[in-house]
């Protein structure tokens, strides 16, 4: 039996054309579904879908799986029709986000924003900067993104300590965080957004970081207590790099725009050349498994 997969773009149709037993059907987000949708067993939402498209599910009587193009699944966990599975695109964006985190740290340590401001003022602002070399980076989260980050960080002669829910070989346990935070020069947060991680980077978490340390949020905005971070930035004790914020998009009048010591980008860490190709490479792998009667490798279980 042919597995019909609804995809939001032509790239998906082409990518899945090579998978035996799978037929991709293109739909246009926001418009009526094509006639073949009634037989679709898999639905692929648009990348970074702003909301969970619940209205679509009611039109898919044979739906068995929602396959995401993003690694984050917080808008979908617990929101699907009963019995419908959920799979993420873990493995597609980890390298890009890790690259962003490395770039953000280098920009801060080497004072690139200050040099760019001086260039615009035609001012030769020679001064000695800090360096990423020899820095100790604590990575809160121990999945694909964390591993990709560690692999990219070590050639800079810096070290990464990974922290996961539970300790294992090469990974420290979350219960060790209070002791680990004071020992590291920077903290990269790459945990999924769940009830457990919402607000985890609070005033106590930030207070445990040493003076001059850098917080890097490559996860989701609500993982960080914005007010607590603003207090630390305003005092000048900590610095930060944020690709995500709470709220998001950031309102024009929000104090984060003018906070000192902040490197800010508009949720673009995974948005770069080749992201669509990498995403659909994961989707092809997942659909190959699903068409063969196997469960997806990135299947979400519980809060993921």
N, C-alpha and C positions, 0 to 999 in steps of 0.2 A: 504493500500500500504506500502510495506516495505521501511524503510528509510535506504539507503546505506550510510555508513560513512567511508571515507578513513582515516586510521590511520597509523602512521609511525613505529609501533612496535607491537610485539606480546602481550604485556601487555594490549594495548588498545583493541585488539581483545577479549581477555578474559574478561576484565572489562565490555565491552558493550554487551557481550553475555547474560547478565541477563536482558537487557532492552527489553520489549515487542515491537515488530514492528520495531526493529533496527537490521541491520546486518552490522558488521564491516568488512571491507576488508583491508587487509594489503598491503601496498605499500613500496617499498624500495627507500628512498630519493636518487635522482641522477640517478635512473634507470627508464626505461620505465614503465608506469603505467599498472596495470593488466587490463584485458578485462572488468571487472565489473565497472571500473572507469567511463565508459561512462554513467552509470546510477546513479552515486554518486551525492547526493544532499548536502553533508557536507564533507568538507576537513579539516583535522587536520594537520597543519604543524609540523615539528619536533620541539622539545623544543629548544628555543633560536636559531631558524633558522637565519642564518647569513644574508640572504637576503630574500626579499619577492619573493616567487617562482611564478612569473608572468607567466612563460612558462607553468606551470601546469594548470592554469585556462583555457587556450585555449583548453585543452583536456577534459574539464569537462562541457559539454553543458548544464547539468541540475543543475549546482552548484547554491545553494541558500544561503549557510552559510559557513564561515570560522571560525572554532572553535580553538582558541589558547590554548596552554598548558602553556603559560606565562601570567602574569598579565599585562606586558607592551605590548602595541600595536602600538608603534610609527612607526614601519616599514610597517604596514598594513593600517593604517588610510588613507583614500583617495586614496588608491592604488588598490582597488578591482574592478572587473568588475561592471558595473552599475547594481544596484538592488541586489547585493550580500551583505548579512548581515555579521557583524563581532561581535564575542563574545570573551571575555577574560576569563582567568582562575582565576579571582579574588576570593580570599578565599583559594587558594591552598598554596601560598608561603608566606603569610603575617606573619605567626608564625615563620617560619624559618628565615626570614629577620629581624624580630623584635629581635629574639634570637641573631643573628649576631650583631645587633646594641648594645644590652646590653653587649655582650662579648667585643666588641671593646671599649666601654666606660670604662668597668672595667679594660681592659688591659692597657689603657692609664692612668687612675687615679691611679691604683695600681702599675704602672711602670713595668709591666711584661716584655716588650721588653728589658728594661735595665737589669733586673735580669737575663734574658736568655743570654744576651751578656756577663754578668759577669760570669755566669756558664761556658760558653765556654772558658773563659779566666782563669777558676779555681780561681776566685777572689771573696771573701766573701764581697759583697757590701751592708752591712747593712745600710739602711736609712729609714726614715719615709716617707710614701707616702700620696697622697691625697686619697679620698674615694668617691664612688658614693652616699653615704648617704647624704641626705639633698640637693642634687643638683636639680636645676630647669632646665628641658629640654623642649625646644620649638620644637614642631613637626610641620613642614610645610607640610601639607597634612593631610587629616582627613578621610581617607578611612579605609579599613580593616586592612592594615598594621599598621596604626597609632593607631588604637584601640588595636591591638594585642601588640604593644609596650607599651602602657600605662598600660595594664593589667600586663605585666611582670615587668615593672619598679617600680610600687608602692610597691611591697614587699621588695624592697631595701631601703625603706624609702626615696625615691626621688619622685618628682612630674613632671607630664607632662602637658603642655599646648598645645592643638591642635589648628591648624589654617587651616581653609578651605576657599574656594572661597568666601563664604558668612557666616556670623555669624549665629549660631543656638545654641540650648541648648547644653552646654558642649563644644562648638567650637567657637573660635574667628574668626573674619573676616580677610581676607588678607590685607584689608586696615589698619589694626592695627599693621602690622609687624614692621614699623619703631619704634613704641613705645615699642613693646614687645622685640625686639632683645637685647637692652641693659640690660634687666632685667633677662636674662637667662644665665646659666653657659654653656649650650651646645645647639646646634641646630641640629636636625635630619631632613633631607630633604627626603621626600618620595612622591613627586608629580610625576604624569605621565609626560613624555616628550612630549610637544606640542610647537607650535609657541610661546605661551604665557609664558611657563616656561623655554624655552631655554635661558641660560645666566642669569636667575633671581638672582642667587647668584653671584652678581658682586662686584666690589670694594666698592660701597656704602653699599651694604648689609653686607659685611664682616667688614667694618669700624664701623658699628653700633653695632657689637658684642663686649662685654667687653674684656679687656686684659685677656689672659689666657683661653679664652673660646675654646670649641671644636666644629668644624663643622663635622658632620657625614653625608655622602652622601650614601643613600641606594636607590637612584632613578636611574638616568642615568647620565653618564658623562657630556654631554653638558648642564645639568642644572646649572653646576658650571663653572664660568669663571676661567679656569686653571691658566692663567697668574696672575690674581688678587689673587688667593689663594696662588700661589707660593710666591708672594711678602710678604704676611702675614706670611707664614711659615718661609721664609728666615729671616725675621726680628725677629722671635721668639715671636711675639705678640699673634698669634693664634696657635692652634694645630688642627689636622684633622684626621678623619678615613674615608677612601675611599674604597668602594667595586667596584666602577665603575670609569672610567676615560675618559677623552677626550684628545687624541685619545685612542682607545681600540682595540686590546691589546696595552699596553704601550710599545713603542719602547725602546730598550736597552739603548739608549743614552739620554732618556728623563730625565730632571732635577727632576721630581717627585721621581725617584728612590732614590735620595740622599737628598731629602728635609728633614730638621729637623722637629721633632714633628709630623711625619706622620706615621699612622698605615695603611698599604695597603694590600688588598687582591684582588685576580684576578677574580672578579665577581662570587663569590661562595656563597653569602648570602642565596640564595634559593636552592643551590645544596647540598643536604644532604640526608641521609637515609630516605626513605619514601616519597620523593618528587614526584616520579612517581605515587605512590598510591594516594596521596593527589590530584594530578593534575587530574587523571582520575575519582576520586570521583566527582569532579566538572563537568567534561565532561559528566559523566553518568547522573547527575542531569539536565544538559542543554539539552542533547539529549532526555531525558524522556519528558521534556517540549516540545521540538521541534517536536517530533514524535506525540505528542498529539495535534498539531496544535497551540501551544502557542509560544510566543516569548521567547528567552533565557533570563534568569535573568541578565546576564552580558553583554547584548547587548550594543555595542558601539554606542553612539550618538554624532555627531559632533566631537570635538577634544577629547572627553572622559575625 
